[in-house]
Amino acid sequence: MTELPGEIAILVQQVTGESGIGPQTRLDGDLLLDSIELAALSRLLQERYGEEADLLRHVASLDIDEIINLSVAGVARFVEEREQR
């Protein structure tokens, strides 16, 4: 999984235009991703890693604290778990 967080950080940068994004960067807690940006990131993840990488569906299943703390590394774990299915 060493390369996956870096790949996802690049996708997050594409969506947000922000720089300096790393594995511990939180989508909501640090970047304040809005619903449009989250949907765009979800689409990019699905295009790259398959339809199972539906981040919108995943985020909808989380509680508020989990959403606030969801990091790039957390998204990488989510994608990796979907790829192993």
Rosetta blueprint (number, residue, H / E / L):
1 M L
2 T L
3 E L
4 L H
5 P H
6 G H
7 E H
8 I H
9 A H
10 I H
11 L H
12 V H
13 Q H
14 Q H
15 V H
16 T H
17 G L
18 E L
19 S L
20 G L
21 I L
22 G L
23 P L
24 Q L
25 T L
26 R E
27 L L
28 D L
29 G L
30 D L
31 L L
32 L L
33 L L
34 D L
35 S H
36 I H
37 E H
38 L H
39 A H
40 A H
41 L H
42 S H
43 R H
44 L H
45 L H
46 Q H
47 E H
48 R H
49 Y H
50 G L
51 E L
52 E L
53 A L
54 D L
55 L H
56 L H
57 R H
58 H H
59 V H
60 A H
61 S L
62 L L
63 D L
64 I H
65 D H
66 E H
67 I H
68 I H
69 N H
70 L L
71 S E
72 V H
73 A H
74 G H
75 V H
76 A H
77 R H
78 F H
79 V H
80 E H
81 E H
82 R H
83 E H
84 Q L
85 R L
